Amino acid sequence: MGLIENLETAIGASRRNYAELLSLTSELITERQQRGQHSWRSLSSQPWTAAKLQKAFPSFQAARAYFYQRYGIKAKGWQTLAERVNTVEAALIHLGLAIRETPEARAIAPLCDS
């Protein structure tokens, strides 16, 4: 395989992964709407990095299981897991279904629940 074929394969895989993440986000939104949940999901104050995941979880298997249960995400490495979690969480924030935990967000969250 030449360089162009490798690039085309990588681009195709990237598009499939992005489409899969969008589909998972859509499923989360639909499930939440069916449950009648309108409160915001609170997320960590900063996006995930591979290093933060490694500090937060005792093993990759534990991190993968947690995010699979929470978002349905599958990954084979720390970096891929961080990227996919951040994509889903960014979509949730963009759609108004989640907020990042910052002092400002904590101050306005009670106002939004009213």
SULPEQUI-V211334 format. One record per helix or strand of 3 or more residues. SS is the DSSP state (H for helix, E for strand). FROM is the first residue (numbers start at 1). LEN is the number of residues. If there is no record, write none. Layout:
BEGIN
ss=SS from=FROM len=LEN
ss=SS from=FROM len=LEN
END
This chain:
BEGIN
ss=H from=3 len=33
ss=E from=41 len=3
ss=H from=50 len=7
ss=H from=60 len=12
ss=H from=78 len=17
ss=E from=98 len=3
ss=H from=103 len=11
END
